[in-house]
């Protein structure tokens, strides 16, 4: 998801999580990044997105 305005990611994230092993074969982990001012915050998880934390 790439947006040029502030966006609520919850709706898109639900479908994204399902693709991580439930509805598709993408099981190599996932990540998400947020711009914060001049910096960036990055979260990376090696588990499929369908697995609970």
mmCIF entry with sequence, helices, sheets and N, C-alpha, C, O atoms, coordinates in Angstrom:
data_MODEL
# 
_entry.id   MODEL 
# 
_entity.id                         1 
_entity.type                       polymer 
_entity.pdbx_number_of_molecules   1 
# 
_entity_poly.entity_id                      1 
_entity_poly.type                           'polypeptide(L)' 
_entity_poly.nstd_linkage                   no 
_entity_poly.nstd_monomer                   no 
_entity_poly.pdbx_seq_one_letter_code       
;(UNK)(UNK)(UNK)(UNK)(UNK)(UNK)(UNK)(UNK)(UNK)(UNK)(UNK)(UNK)(UNK)(UNK)(UNK)(UNK)
(UNK)(UNK)(UNK)(UNK)(UNK)(UNK)(UNK)(UNK)(UNK)(UNK)(UNK)(UNK)(UNK)(UNK)(UNK)(UNK)
(UNK)(UNK)(UNK)(UNK)(UNK)(UNK)(UNK)(UNK)(UNK)(UNK)(UNK)(UNK)(UNK)(UNK)(UNK)(UNK)
(UNK)(UNK)(UNK)(UNK)(UNK)
;
_entity_poly.pdbx_seq_one_letter_code_can   XXXXXXXXXXXXXXXXXXXXXXXXXXXXXXXXXXXXXXXXXXXXXXXXXXXXX 
_entity_poly.pdbx_strand_id                 A 
# 
loop_
_entity_poly_seq.entity_id 
_entity_poly_seq.num 
_entity_poly_seq.mon_id 
_entity_poly_seq.hetero 
1 1  UNK n 
1 2  UNK n 
1 3  UNK n 
1 4  UNK n 
1 5  UNK n 
1 6  UNK n 
1 7  UNK n 
1 8  UNK n 
1 9  UNK n 
1 10 UNK n 
1 11 UNK n 
1 12 UNK n 
1 13 UNK n 
1 14 UNK n 
1 15 UNK n 
1 16 UNK n 
1 17 UNK n 
1 18 UNK n 
1 19 UNK n 
1 20 UNK n 
1 21 UNK n 
1 22 UNK n 
1 23 UNK n 
1 24 UNK n 
1 25 UNK n 
1 26 UNK n 
1 27 UNK n 
1 28 UNK n 
1 29 UNK n 
1 30 UNK n 
1 31 UNK n 
1 32 UNK n 
1 33 UNK n 
1 34 UNK n 
1 35 UNK n 
1 36 UNK n 
1 37 UNK n 
1 38 UNK n 
1 39 UNK n 
1 40 UNK n 
1 41 UNK n 
1 42 UNK n 
1 43 UNK n 
1 44 UNK n 
1 45 UNK n 
1 46 UNK n 
1 47 UNK n 
1 48 UNK n 
1 49 UNK n 
1 50 UNK n 
1 51 UNK n 
1 52 UNK n 
1 53 UNK n 
# 
_struct_asym.id          A 
_struct_asym.entity_id   1 
# 
_struct_conf.conf_type_id            HELX_P 
_struct_conf.id                      HELX_P1 
_struct_conf.pdbx_PDB_helix_id       AA1 
_struct_conf.beg_label_comp_id       UNK 
_struct_conf.beg_label_asym_id       A 
_struct_conf.beg_label_seq_id        10 
_struct_conf.pdbx_beg_PDB_ins_code   ? 
_struct_conf.end_label_comp_id       UNK 
_struct_conf.end_label_asym_id       A 
_struct_conf.end_label_seq_id        19 
_struct_conf.pdbx_end_PDB_ins_code   ? 
_struct_conf.beg_auth_comp_id        UNK 
_struct_conf.beg_auth_asym_id        A 
_struct_conf.beg_auth_seq_id         10 
_struct_conf.end_auth_comp_id        UNK 
_struct_conf.end_auth_asym_id        A 
_struct_conf.end_auth_seq_id         19 
_struct_conf.pdbx_PDB_helix_class    1 
_struct_conf.details                 ? 
_struct_conf.pdbx_PDB_helix_length   10 
# 
_struct_conf_type.id          HELX_P 
_struct_conf_type.criteria    ? 
_struct_conf_type.reference   ? 
# 
_struct_sheet.id               AA1 
_struct_sheet.type             ? 
_struct_sheet.number_strands   2 
_struct_sheet.details          ? 
# 
_struct_sheet_order.sheet_id     AA1 
_struct_sheet_order.range_id_1   1 
_struct_sheet_order.range_id_2   2 
_struct_sheet_order.offset       ? 
_struct_sheet_order.sense        anti-parallel 
# 
loop_
_struct_sheet_range.sheet_id 
_struct_sheet_range.id 
_struct_sheet_range.beg_label_comp_id 
_struct_sheet_range.beg_label_asym_id 
_struct_sheet_range.beg_label_seq_id 
_struct_sheet_range.pdbx_beg_PDB_ins_code 
_struct_sheet_range.end_label_comp_id 
_struct_sheet_range.end_label_asym_id 
_struct_sheet_range.end_label_seq_id 
_struct_sheet_range.pdbx_end_PDB_ins_code 
_struct_sheet_range.beg_auth_comp_id 
_struct_sheet_range.beg_auth_asym_id 
_struct_sheet_range.beg_auth_seq_id 
_struct_sheet_range.end_auth_comp_id 
_struct_sheet_range.end_auth_asym_id 
_struct_sheet_range.end_auth_seq_id 
AA1 1 UNK A 30 ? UNK A 36 ? UNK A 30 UNK A 36 
AA1 2 UNK A 39 ? UNK A 45 ? UNK A 39 UNK A 45 
# 
loop_
_atom_site.group_PDB 
_atom_site.id 
_atom_site.type_symbol 
_atom_site.label_atom_id 
_atom_site.label_alt_id 
_atom_site.label_comp_id 
_atom_site.label_asym_id 
_atom_site.label_entity_id 
_atom_site.label_seq_id 
_atom_site.pdbx_PDB_ins_code 
_atom_site.Cartn_x 
_atom_site.Cartn_y 
_atom_site.Cartn_z 
_atom_site.occupancy 
_atom_site.B_iso_or_equiv 
_atom_site.pdbx_formal_charge 
_atom_site.auth_seq_id 
_atom_site.auth_comp_id 
_atom_site.auth_asym_id 
_atom_site.auth_atom_id 
_atom_site.pdbx_PDB_model_num 
ATOM 1   N N  . UNK A 1 1  ? 0.850  -1.162  0.000  1.00 0.00 ? 1  UNK A N  1 
ATOM 2   C CA . UNK A 1 1  ? 0.000  0.000   0.000  1.00 0.00 ? 1  UNK A CA 1 
ATOM 3   C C  . UNK A 1 1  ? 0.895  1.224   0.000  1.00 0.00 ? 1  UNK A C  1 
ATOM 4   O O  . UNK A 1 1  ? 1.756  1.373   0.867  1.00 0.00 ? 1  UNK A O  1 
ATOM 5   N N  . UNK A 1 2  ? 0.698  2.072   -0.941 1.00 0.00 ? 2  UNK A N  1 
ATOM 6   C CA . UNK A 1 2  ? 1.487  3.289   -1.072 1.00 0.00 ? 2  UNK A CA 1 
ATOM 7   C C  . UNK A 1 2  ? 0.507  4.447   -1.217 1.00 0.00 ? 2  UNK A C  1 
ATOM 8   O O  . UNK A 1 2  ? -0.271 4.484   -2.171 1.00 0.00 ? 2  UNK A O  1 
ATOM 9   N N  . UNK A 1 3  ? 0.535  5.396   -0.278 1.00 0.00 ? 3  UNK A N  1 
ATOM 10  C CA . UNK A 1 3  ? -0.433 6.484   -0.277 1.00 0.00 ? 3  UNK A CA 1 
ATOM 11  C C  . UNK A 1 3  ? 0.263  7.825   -0.131 1.00 0.00 ? 3  UNK A C  1 
ATOM 12  O O  . UNK A 1 3  ? 1.261  7.940   0.581  1.00 0.00 ? 3  UNK A O  1 
ATOM 13  N N  . UNK A 1 4  ? -0.259 8.827   -0.799 1.00 0.00 ? 4  UNK A N  1 
ATOM 14  C CA . UNK A 1 4  ? 0.319  10.156  -0.680 1.00 0.00 ? 4  UNK A CA 1 
ATOM 15  C C  . UNK A 1 4  ? -0.461 11.033  0.287  1.00 0.00 ? 4  UNK A C  1 
ATOM 16  O O  . UNK A 1 4  ? -0.153 12.215  0.437  1.00 0.00 ? 4  UNK A O  1 
ATOM 17  N N  . UNK A 1 5  ? -1.475 10.462  0.949  1.00 0.00 ? 5  UNK A N  1 
ATOM 18  C CA . UNK A 1 5  ? -2.248 11.155  1.972  1.00 0.00 ? 5  UNK A CA 1 
ATOM 19  C C  . UNK A 1 5  ? -2.426 10.199  3.156  1.00 0.00 ? 5  UNK A C  1 
ATOM 20  O O  . UNK A 1 5  ? -2.336 8.986   2.966  1.00 0.00 ? 5  UNK A O  1 
ATOM 21  N N  . UNK A 1 6  ? -2.672 10.697  4.362  1.00 0.00 ? 6  UNK A N  1 
ATOM 22  C CA . UNK A 1 6  ? -2.917 9.809   5.502  1.00 0.00 ? 6  UNK A CA 1 
ATOM 23  C C  . UNK A 1 6  ? -4.056 8.828   5.190  1.00 0.00 ? 6  UNK A C  1 
ATOM 24  O O  . UNK A 1 6  ? -5.095 9.218   4.657  1.00 0.00 ? 6  UNK A O  1 
ATOM 25  N N  . UNK A 1 7  ? -3.846 7.561   5.529  1.00 0.00 ? 7  UNK A N  1 
ATOM 26  C CA . UNK A 1 7  ? -4.782 6.508   5.140  1.00 0.00 ? 7  UNK A CA 1 
ATOM 27  C C  . UNK A 1 7  ? -4.996 5.534   6.284  1.00 0.00 ? 7  UNK A C  1 
ATOM 28  O O  . UNK A 1 7  ? -4.064 5.259   7.039  1.00 0.00 ? 7  UNK A O  1 
ATOM 29  N N  . UNK A 1 8  ? -6.211 5.004   6.430  1.00 0.00 ? 8  UNK A N  1 
ATOM 30  C CA . UNK A 1 8  ? -6.503 3.967   7.411  1.00 0.00 ? 8  UNK A CA 1 
ATOM 31  C C  . UNK A 1 8  ? -6.120 2.627   6.792  1.00 0.00 ? 8  UNK A C  1 
ATOM 32  O O  . UNK A 1 8  ? -6.742 2.189   5.823  1.00 0.00 ? 8  UNK A O  1 
ATOM 33  N N  . UNK A 1 9  ? -5.119 1.987   7.335  1.00 0.00 ? 9  UNK A N  1 
ATOM 34  C CA . UNK A 1 9  ? -4.591 0.761   6.734  1.00 0.00 ? 9  UNK A CA 1 
ATOM 35  C C  . UNK A 1 9  ? -5.348 -0.501  7.165  1.00 0.00 ? 9  UNK A C  1 
ATOM 36  O O  . UNK A 1 9  ? -5.151 -1.560  6.569  1.00 0.00 ? 9  UNK A O  1 
ATOM 37  N N  . UNK A 1 10 ? -6.204 -0.411  8.182  1.00 0.00 ? 10 UNK A N  1 
ATOM 38  C CA . UNK A 1 10 ? -6.865 -1.610  8.725  1.00 0.00 ? 10 UNK A CA 1 
ATOM 39  C C  . UNK A 1 10 ? -7.615 -2.416  7.663  1.00 0.00 ? 10 UNK A C  1 
ATOM 40  O O  . UNK A 1 10 ? -7.500 -3.641  7.633  1.00 0.00 ? 10 UNK A O  1 
ATOM 41  N N  . UNK A 1 11 ? -8.374 -1.756  6.797  1.00 0.00 ? 11 UNK A N  1 
ATOM 42  C CA . UNK A 1 11 ? -9.145 -2.460  5.775  1.00 0.00 ? 11 UNK A CA 1 
ATOM 43  C C  . UNK A 1 11 ? -8.231 -3.222  4.826  1.00 0.00 ? 11 UNK A C  1 
ATOM 44  O O  . UNK A 1 11 ? -8.459 -4.407  4.583  1.00 0.00 ? 11 UNK A O  1 
ATOM 45  N N  . UNK A 1 12 ? -7.214 -2.583  4.287  1.00 0.00 ? 12 UNK A N  1 
ATOM 46  C CA . UNK A 1 12 ? -6.299 -3.229  3.345  1.00 0.00 ? 12 UNK A CA 1 
ATOM 47  C C  . UNK A 1 12 ? -5.443 -4.283  4.020  1.00 0.00 ? 12 UNK A C  1 
ATOM 48  O O  . UNK A 1 12 ? -5.095 -5.287  3.399  1.00 0.00 ? 12 UNK A O  1 
ATOM 49  N N  . UNK A 1 13 ? -5.099 -4.074  5.274  1.00 0.00 ? 13 UNK A N  1 
ATOM 50  C CA . UNK A 1 13 ? -4.229 -5.004  5.984  1.00 0.00 ? 13 UNK A CA 1 
ATOM 51  C C  . UNK A 1 13 ? -4.899 -6.350  6.215  1.00 0.00 ? 13 UNK A C  1 
ATOM 52  O O  . UNK A 1 13 ? -4.221 -7.377  6.223  1.00 0.00 ? 13 UNK A O  1 
ATOM 53  N N  . UNK A 1 14 ? -6.202 -6.370  6.401  1.00 0.00 ? 14 UNK A N  1 
ATOM 54  C CA . UNK A 1 14 ? -6.929 -7.627  6.599  1.00 0.00 ? 14 UNK A CA 1 
ATOM 55  C C  . UNK A 1 14 ? -6.780 -8.537  5.375  1.00 0.00 ? 14 UNK A C  1 
ATOM 56  O O  . UNK A 1 14 ? -6.500 -9.727  5.519  1.00 0.00 ? 14 UNK A O  1 
ATOM 57  N N  . UNK A 1 15 ? -6.965 -7.982  4.177  1.00 0.00 ? 15 UNK A N  1 
ATOM 58  C CA . UNK A 1 15 ? -6.788 -8.762  2.948  1.00 0.00 ? 15 UNK A CA 1 
ATOM 59  C C  . UNK A 1 15 ? -5.343 -9.153  2.734  1.00 0.00 ? 15 UNK A C  1 
ATOM 60  O O  . UNK A 1 15 ? -5.059 -10.255 2.264  1.00 0.00 ? 15 UNK A O  1 
ATOM 61  N N  . UNK A 1 16 ? -4.422 -8.258  3.077  1.00 0.00 ? 16 UNK A N  1 
ATOM 62  C CA . UNK A 1 16 ? -2.991 -8.550  2.948  1.00 0.00 ? 16 UNK A CA 1 
ATOM 63  C C  . UNK A 1 16 ? -2.610 -9.745  3.820  1.00 0.00 ? 16 UNK A C  1 
ATOM 64  O O  . UNK A 1 16 ? -1.890 -10.637 3.370  1.00 0.00 ? 16 UNK A O  1 
ATOM 65  N N  . UNK A 1 17 ? -3.090 -9.768  5.064  1.00 0.00 ? 17 UNK A N  1 
ATOM 66  C CA . UNK A 1 17 ? -2.759 -10.865 5.978  1.00 0.00 ? 17 UNK A CA 1 
ATOM 67  C C  . UNK A 1 17 ? -3.243 -12.206 5.437  1.00 0.00 ? 17 UNK A C  1 
ATOM 68  O O  . UNK A 1 17 ? -2.539 -13.208 5.558  1.00 0.00 ? 17 UNK A O  1 
ATOM 69  N N  . UNK A 1 18 ? -4.424 -12.238 4.849  1.00 0.00 ? 18 UNK A N  1 
ATOM 70  C CA . UNK A 1 18 ? -4.963 -13.481 4.299  1.00 0.00 ? 18 UNK A CA 1 
ATOM 71  C C  . UNK A 1 18 ? -4.084 -14.024 3.169  1.00 0.00 ? 18 UNK A C  1 
ATOM 72  O O  . UNK A 1 18 ? -3.973 -15.239 3.009  1.00 0.00 ? 18 UNK A O  1 
ATOM 73  N N  . UNK A 1 19 ? -3.464 -13.146 2.392  1.00 0.00 ? 19 UNK A N  1 
ATOM 74  C CA . UNK A 1 19 ? -2.599 -13.591 1.292  1.00 0.00 ? 19 UNK A CA 1 
ATOM 75  C C  . UNK A 1 19 ? -1.323 -14.249 1.812  1.00 0.00 ? 19 UNK A C  1 
ATOM 76  O O  . UNK A 1 19 ? -0.639 -14.943 1.059  1.00 0.00 ? 19 UNK A O  1 
ATOM 77  N N  . UNK A 1 20 ? -0.998 -14.044 3.071  1.00 0.00 ? 20 UNK A N  1 
ATOM 78  C CA . UNK A 1 20 ? 0.224  -14.608 3.644  1.00 0.00 ? 20 UNK A CA 1 
ATOM 79  C C  . UNK A 1 20 ? 0.067  -16.033 4.115  1.00 0.00 ? 20 UNK A C  1 
ATOM 80  O O  . UNK A 1 20 ? 0.562  -16.373 5.190  1.00 0.00 ? 20 UNK A O  1 
ATOM 81  N N  . UNK A 1 21 ? -0.605 -16.885 3.354  1.00 0.00 ? 21 UNK A N  1 
ATOM 82  C CA . UNK A 1 21 ? -0.706 -18.294 3.674  1.00 0.00 ? 21 UNK A CA 1 
ATOM 83  C C  . UNK A 1 21 ? -2.103 -18.867 3.664  1.00 0.00 ? 21 UNK A C  1 
ATOM 84  O O  . UNK A 1 21 ? -2.258 -20.087 3.629  1.00 0.00 ? 21 UNK A O  1 
ATOM 85  N N  . UNK A 1 22 ? -3.128 -18.032 3.694  1.00 0.00 ? 22 UNK A N  1 
ATOM 86  C CA . UNK A 1 22 ? -4.506 -18.550 3.680  1.00 0.00 ? 22 UNK A CA 1 
ATOM 87  C C  . UNK A 1 22 ? -5.058 -18.600 2.269  1.00 0.00 ? 22 UNK A C  1 
ATOM 88  O O  . UNK A 1 22 ? -5.595 -19.629 1.859  1.00 0.00 ? 22 UNK A O  1 
ATOM 89  N N  . UNK A 1 23 ? -4.942 -17.514 1.514  1.00 0.00 ? 23 UNK A N  1 
ATOM 90  C CA . UNK A 1 23 ? -5.510 -17.458 0.167  1.00 0.00 ? 23 UNK A CA 1 
ATOM 91  C C  . UNK A 1 23 ? -4.449 -17.445 -0.927 1.00 0.00 ? 23 UNK A C  1 
ATOM 92  O O  . UNK A 1 23 ? -4.788 -17.435 -2.110 1.00 0.00 ? 23 UNK A O  1 
ATOM 93  N N  . UNK A 1 24 ? -3.165 -17.446 -0.550 1.00 0.00 ? 24 UNK A N  1 
ATOM 94  C CA . UNK A 1 24 ? -2.085 -17.427 -1.535 1.00 0.00 ? 24 UNK A CA 1 
ATOM 95  C C  . UNK A 1 24 ? -0.843 -18.066 -0.923 1.00 0.00 ? 24 UNK A C  1 
ATOM 96  O O  . UNK A 1 24 ? -0.859 -18.439 0.250  1.00 0.00 ? 24 UNK A O  1 
ATOM 97  N N  . UNK A 1 25 ? 0.207  -18.193 -1.679 1.00 0.00 ? 25 UNK A N  1 
ATOM 98  C CA . UNK A 1 25 ? 1.410  -18.910 -1.253 1.00 0.00 ? 25 UNK A CA 1 
ATOM 99  C C  . UNK A 1 25 ? 2.544  -18.019 -0.749 1.00 0.00 ? 25 UNK A C  1 
ATOM 100 O O  . UNK A 1 25 ? 3.681  -18.480 -0.654 1.00 0.00 ? 25 UNK A O  1 
ATOM 101 N N  . UNK A 1 26 ? 2.269  -16.772 -0.428 1.00 0.00 ? 26 UNK A N  1 
ATOM 102 C CA . UNK A 1 26 ? 3.311  -15.866 0.045  1.00 0.00 ? 26 UNK A CA 1 
ATOM 103 C C  . UNK A 1 26 ? 3.560  -16.116 1.526  1.00 0.00 ? 26 UNK A C  1 
ATOM 104 O O  . UNK A 1 26 ? 2.859  -15.565 2.376  1.00 0.00 ? 26 UNK A O  1 
ATOM 105 N N  . UNK A 1 27 ? 4.566  -16.954 1.844  1.00 0.00 ? 27 UNK A N  1 
ATOM 106 C CA . UNK A 1 27 ? 4.807  -17.368 3.232  1.00 0.00 ? 27 UNK A CA 1 
ATOM 107 C C  . UNK A 1 27 ? 6.205  -16.994 3.713  1.00 0.00 ? 27 UNK A C  1 
ATOM 108 O O  . UNK A 1 27 ? 6.693  -17.581 4.679  1.00 0.00 ? 27 UNK A O  1 
ATOM 109 N N  . UNK A 1 28 ? 6.864  -16.033 3.064  1.00 0.00 ? 28 UNK A N  1 
ATOM 110 C CA . UNK A 1 28 ? 8.248  -15.711 3.385  1.00 0.00 ? 28 UNK A CA 1 
ATOM 111 C C  . UNK A 1 28 ? 8.398  -14.586 4.404  1.00 0.00 ? 28 UNK A C  1 
ATOM 112 O O  . UNK A 1 28 ? 9.504  -14.078 4.589  1.00 0.00 ? 28 UNK A O  1 
ATOM 113 N N  . UNK A 1 29 ? 7.339  -14.190 5.057  1.00 0.00 ? 29 UNK A N  1 
ATOM 114 C CA . UNK A 1 29 ? 7.401  -13.082 5.997  1.00 0.00 ? 29 UNK A CA 1 
ATOM 115 C C  . UNK A 1 29 ? 6.843  -11.819 5.370  1.00 0.00 ? 29 UNK A C  1 
ATOM 116 O O  . UNK A 1 29 ? 6.431  -11.813 4.210  1.00 0.00 ? 29 UNK A O  1 
ATOM 117 N N  . UNK A 1 30 ? 6.836  -10.757 6.146  1.00 0.00 ? 30 UNK A N  1 
ATOM 118 C CA . UNK A 1 30 ? 6.252  -9.514  5.661  1.00 0.00 ? 30 UNK A CA 1 
ATOM 119 C C  . UNK A 1 30 ? 6.854  -8.341  6.419  1.00 0.00 ? 30 UNK A C  1 
ATOM 120 O O  . UNK A 1 30 ? 7.550  -8.519  7.419  1.00 0.00 ? 30 UNK A O  1 
ATOM 121 N N  . UNK A 1 31 ? 6.578  -7.154  5.931  1.00 0.00 ? 31 UNK A N  1 
ATOM 122 C CA . UNK A 1 31 ? 7.052  -5.943  6.592  1.00 0.00 ? 31 UNK A CA 1 
ATOM 123 C C  . UNK A 1 31 ? 6.164  -4.764  6.244  1.00 0.00 ? 31 UNK A C  1 
ATOM 124 O O  . UNK A 1 31 ? 5.398  -4.808  5.281  1.00 0.00 ? 31 UNK A O  1 
ATOM 125 N N  . UNK A 1 32 ? 6.273  -3.718  7.030  1.00 0.00 ? 32 UNK A N  1 
ATOM 126 C CA . UNK A 1 32 ? 5.514  -2.500  6.794  1.00 0.00 ? 32 UNK A CA 1 
ATOM 127 C C  . UNK A 1 32 ? 6.375  -1.322  7.231  1.00 0.00 ? 32 UNK A C  1 
ATOM 128 O O  . UNK A 1 32 ? 7.120  -1.416  8.207  1.00 0.00 ? 32 UNK A O  1 
ATOM 129 N N  . UNK A 1 33 ? 6.272  -0.226  6.513  1.00 0.00 ? 33 UNK A N  1 
ATOM 130 C CA . UNK A 1 33 ? 7.054  0.967   6.842  1.00 0.00 ? 33 UNK A CA 1 
ATOM 131 C C  . UNK A 1 33 ? 6.145  2.187   6.884  1.00 0.00 ? 33 UNK A C  1 
ATOM 132 O O  . UNK A 1 33 ? 5.179  2.278   6.128  1.00 0.00 ? 33 UNK A O  1 
ATOM 133 N N  . UNK A 1 34 ? 6.459  3.116   7.768  1.00 0.00 ? 34 UNK A N  1 
ATOM 134 C CA . UNK A 1 34 ? 5.711  4.366   7.916  1.00 0.00 ? 34 UNK A CA 1 
ATOM 135 C C  . UNK A 1 34 ? 6.682  5.531   7.858  1.00 0.00 ? 34 UNK A C  1 
ATOM 136 O O  . UNK A 1 34 ? 7.740  5.490   8.487  1.00 0.00 ? 34 UNK A O  1 
ATOM 137 N N  . UNK A 1 35 ? 6.335  6.565   7.114  1.00 0.00 ? 35 UNK A N  1 
ATOM 138 C CA . UNK A 1 35 ? 7.097  7.807   7.143  1.00 0.00 ? 35 UNK A CA 1 
ATOM 139 C C  . UNK A 1 35 ? 6.734  8.561   8.416  1.00 0.00 ? 35 UNK A C  1 
ATOM 140 O O  . UNK A 1 35 ? 5.559  8.672   8.763  1.00 0.00 ? 35 UNK A O  1 
ATOM 141 N N  . UNK A 1 36 ? 7.738  9.075   9.107  1.00 0.00 ? 36 UNK A N  1 
ATOM 142 C CA . UNK A 1 36 ? 7.524  9.889   10.299 1.00 0.00 ? 36 UNK A CA 1 
ATOM 143 C C  . UNK A 1 36 ? 8.428  11.116  10.193 1.00 0.00 ? 36 UNK A C  1 
ATOM 144 O O  . UNK A 1 36 ? 9.620  11.046  10.492 1.00 0.00 ? 36 UNK A O  1 
ATOM 145 N N  . UNK A 1 37 ? 7.861  12.219  9.772  1.00 0.00 ? 37 UNK A N  1 
ATOM 146 C CA . UNK A 1 37 ? 8.676  13.422  9.576  1.00 0.00 ? 37 UNK A CA 1 
ATOM 147 C C  . UNK A 1 37 ? 9.703  13.183  8.487  1.00 0.00 ? 37 UNK A C  1 
ATOM 148 O O  . UNK A 1 37 ? 9.348  12.832  7.362  1.00 0.00 ? 37 UNK A O  1 
ATOM 149 N N  . UNK A 1 38 ? 10.963 13.367  8.810  1.00 0.00 ? 38 UNK A N  1 
ATOM 150 C CA . UNK A 1 38 ? 12.037 13.123  7.842  1.00 0.00 ? 38 UNK A CA 1 
ATOM 151 C C  . UNK A 1 38 ? 12.552 11.689  7.898  1.00 0.00 ? 38 UNK A C  1 
ATOM 152 O O  . UNK A 1 38 ? 13.413 11.311  7.103  1.00 0.00 ? 38 UNK A O  1 
ATOM 153 N N  . UNK A 1 39 ? 12.032 10.885  8.833  1.00 0.00 ? 39 UNK A N  1 
ATOM 154 C CA . UNK A 1 39 ? 12.505 9.511   8.999  1.00 0.00 ? 39 UNK A CA 1 
ATOM 155 C C  . UNK A 1 39 ? 11.481 8.479   8.573  1.00 0.00 ? 39 UNK A C  1 
ATOM 156 O O  . UNK A 1 39 ? 10.440 8.801   8.001  1.00 0.00 ? 39 UNK A O  1 
ATOM 157 N N  . UNK A 1 40 ? 11.803 7.232   8.866  1.00 0.00 ? 40 UNK A N  1 
ATOM 158 C CA . UNK A 1 40 ? 10.954 6.100   8.493  1.00 0.00 ? 40 UNK A CA 1 
ATOM 159 C C  . UNK A 1 40 ? 10.990 5.083   9.623  1.00 0.00 ? 40 UNK A C  1 
ATOM 160 O O  . UNK A 1 40 ? 12.044 4.844   10.212 1.00 0.00 ? 40 UNK A O  1 
ATOM 161 N N  . UNK A 1 41 ? 9.849  4.485   9.928  1.00 0.00 ? 41 UNK A N  1 
ATOM 162 C CA . UNK A 1 41 ? 9.776  3.420   10.927 1.00 0.00 ? 41 UNK A CA 1 
ATOM 163 C C  . UNK A 1 41 ? 9.461  2.132   10.174 1.00 0.00 ? 41 UNK A C  1 
ATOM 164 O O  . UNK A 1 41 ? 8.494  2.083   9.415  1.00 0.00 ? 41 UNK A O  1 
ATOM 165 N N  . UNK A 1 42 ? 10.268 1.088   10.376 1.00 0.00 ? 42 UNK A N  1 
ATOM 166 C CA . UNK A 1 42 ? 10.155 -0.162  9.627  1.00 0.00 ? 42 UNK A CA 1 
ATOM 167 C C  . UNK A 1 42 ? 9.954  -1.333  10.580 1.00 0.00 ? 42 UNK A C  1 
ATOM 168 O O  . UNK A 1 42 ? 10.689 -1.483  11.557 1.00 0.00 ? 42 UNK A O  1 
ATOM 169 N N  . UNK A 1 43 ? 8.960  -2.156  10.292 1.00 0.00 ? 43 UNK A N  1 
ATOM 170 C CA . UNK A 1 43 ? 8.685  -3.367  11.062 1.00 0.00 ? 43 UNK A CA 1 
ATOM 171 C C  . UNK A 1 43 ? 8.808  -4.550  10.101 1.00 0.00 ? 43 UNK A C  1 
ATOM 172 O O  . UNK A 1 43 ? 8.218  -4.535  9.021  1.00 0.00 ? 43 UNK A O  1 
ATOM 173 N N  . UNK A 1 44 ? 9.573  -5.575  10.491 1.00 0.00 ? 44 UNK A N  1 
ATOM 174 C CA . UNK A 1 44 ? 9.766  -6.760  9.653  1.00 0.00 ? 44 UNK A CA 1 
ATOM 175 C C  . UNK A 1 44 ? 9.503  -8.002  10.499 1.00 0.00 ? 44 UNK A C  1 
ATOM 176 O O  . UNK A 1 44 ? 9.972  -8.093  11.633 1.00 0.00 ? 44 UNK A O  1 
ATOM 177 N N  . UNK A 1 45 ? 8.756  -8.956  9.952  1.00 0.00 ? 45 UNK A N  1 
ATOM 178 C CA . UNK A 1 45 ? 8.463  -10.208 10.636 1.00 0.00 ? 45 UNK A CA 1 
ATOM 179 C C  . UNK A 1 45 ? 8.766  -11.361 9.682  1.00 0.00 ? 45 UNK A C  1 
ATOM 180 O O  . UNK A 1 45 ? 8.274  -11.355 8.553  1.00 0.00 ? 45 UNK A O  1 
ATOM 181 N N  . UNK A 1 46 ? 9.559  -12.347 10.097 1.00 0.00 ? 46 UNK A N  1 
ATOM 182 C CA . UNK A 1 46 ? 9.907  -13.457 9.214  1.00 0.00 ? 46 UNK A CA 1 
ATOM 183 C C  . UNK A 1 46 ? 8.793  -14.491 9.034  1.00 0.00 ? 46 UNK A C  1 
ATOM 184 O O  . UNK A 1 46 ? 8.871  -15.334 8.141  1.00 0.00 ? 46 UNK A O  1 
ATOM 185 N N  . UNK A 1 47 ? 7.746  -14.432 9.888  1.00 0.00 ? 47 UNK A N  1 
ATOM 186 C CA . UNK A 1 47 ? 6.651  -15.392 9.786  1.00 0.00 ? 47 UNK A CA 1 
ATOM 187 C C  . UNK A 1 47 ? 5.605  -14.933 8.769  1.00 0.00 ? 47 UNK A C  1 
ATOM 188 O O  . UNK A 1 47 ? 5.502  -13.737 8.495  1.00 0.00 ? 47 UNK A O  1 
ATOM 189 N N  . UNK A 1 48 ? 4.833  -15.855 8.208  1.00 0.00 ? 48 UNK A N  1 
ATOM 190 C CA . UNK A 1 48 ? 3.747  -15.473 7.298  1.00 0.00 ? 48 UNK A CA 1 
ATOM 191 C C  . UNK A 1 48 ? 2.768  -14.525 7.984  1.00 0.00 ? 48 UNK A C  1 
ATOM 192 O O  . UNK A 1 48 ? 2.554  -14.618 9.193  1.00 0.00 ? 48 UNK A O  1 
ATOM 193 N N  . UNK A 1 49 ? 2.186  -13.628 7.230  1.00 0.00 ? 49 UNK A N  1 
ATOM 194 C CA . UNK A 1 49 ? 1.277  -12.642 7.812  1.00 0.00 ? 49 UNK A CA 1 
ATOM 195 C C  . UNK A 1 49 ? -0.008 -13.251 8.369  1.00 0.00 ? 49 UNK A C  1 
ATOM 196 O O  . UNK A 1 49 ? -0.692 -12.614 9.171  1.00 0.00 ? 49 UNK A O  1 
ATOM 197 N N  . UNK A 1 50 ? -0.344 -14.466 7.961  1.00 0.00 ? 50 UNK A N  1 
ATOM 198 C CA . UNK A 1 50 ? -1.564 -15.110 8.460  1.00 0.00 ? 50 UNK A CA 1 
ATOM 199 C C  . UNK A 1 50 ? -1.377 -15.660 9.875  1.00 0.00 ? 50 UNK A C  1 
ATOM 200 O O  . UNK A 1 50 ? -2.365 -15.886 10.574 1.00 0.00 ? 50 UNK A O  1 
ATOM 201 N N  . UNK A 1 51 ? -0.124 -15.882 10.318 1.00 0.00 ? 51 UNK A N  1 
ATOM 202 C CA . UNK A 1 51 ? 0.136  -16.409 11.654 1.00 0.00 ? 51 UNK A CA 1 
ATOM 203 C C  . UNK A 1 51 ? -0.044 -15.326 12.703 1.00 0.00 ? 51 UNK A C  1 
ATOM 204 O O  . UNK A 1 51 ? 0.401  -14.196 12.507 1.00 0.00 ? 51 UNK A O  1 
ATOM 205 N N  . UNK A 1 52 ? -0.699 -15.661 13.826 1.00 0.00 ? 52 UNK A N  1 
ATOM 206 C CA . UNK A 1 52 ? -0.832 -14.663 14.886 1.00 0.00 ? 52 UNK A CA 1 
ATOM 207 C C  . UNK A 1 52 ? 0.523  -14.378 15.524 1.00 0.00 ? 52 UNK A C  1 
ATOM 208 O O  . UNK A 1 52 ? 1.452  -15.182 15.441 1.00 0.00 ? 52 UNK A O  1 
ATOM 209 N N  . UNK A 1 53 ? 0.610  -13.228 16.153 1.00 0.00 ? 53 UNK A N  1 
ATOM 210 C CA . UNK A 1 53 ? 1.862  -12.828 16.807 1.00 0.00 ? 53 UNK A CA 1 
ATOM 211 C C  . UNK A 1 53 ? 2.115  -13.690 18.014 1.00 0.00 ? 53 UNK A C  1 
ATOM 212 O O  . UNK A 1 53 ? 3.121  -13.510 18.701 1.00 0.00 ? 53 UNK A O  1 
# 
